[in-house]
């Protein structure tokens, strides 16, 4: 049981990197479409939401 818990702690320590990649990818995508600062911010928000969804589904299910 403790081995299983150790994997969850390792996965949590990498969550910040998934959010960072999602944020940067979203900001970059928003900047590419060249519609203004609002779309850059919207891209960042969508990137963060996508990273959260990825962590909740793919990353967490890997250790269960």
N, C-alpha and C positions, 0 to 999 in steps of 0.2 A: 504494500500500500504506500509506503513512504517513497518508493521508487516512482510510482505514478505521480505523487504529489511533486516530486522534484522536477518532472517534465513540465508541469503546469507553471512552476516558478520560473523555469528557464524561458518558457513561451511568453510569460508576462514581461520579462526583461527585454524582449525584442519588440514589443508592441510599439514602442516609440519610433522605431525605424520604419515600421509599416506605415504609421501615420505620417512620418516625414516624407517618405517616398510618395504617398498619396497626395499630400499637400503640394509638393513640388510639381508632380505630374499634372495636377489640376491647375495650378497657377500657370504652368507652361502652356497647357492646352488653351486656357483662357486668353493668354497673351497672343497665341498664334492666330486666333480667329479675328483679332484686331477690331473689336467692337467697343473698346473702352475699358476703363478700370472696373466697371461693374461686372463685366464678364470675366475678368481676371479673378475678382473676389468670388464670384459664383463658381468658377472652375476650381478654386481652392476648397470651397465648401463641399462641392461634389466629390473632389478627391479625398477629403477626410471621411466623408460618408462611405465611399467605396472601400477605403482602407478598413474602416470599422466593420463593414459587412464581411470583408475578406477574413479579418481576424476572427469574427464570430463564427463563421461557417468553416472555412478551410483549415485555419490554424488550430482552432480548438478541437475540431473533430479528429485531427491527426493523432492526438494523444488519448483519445477515448476508445 
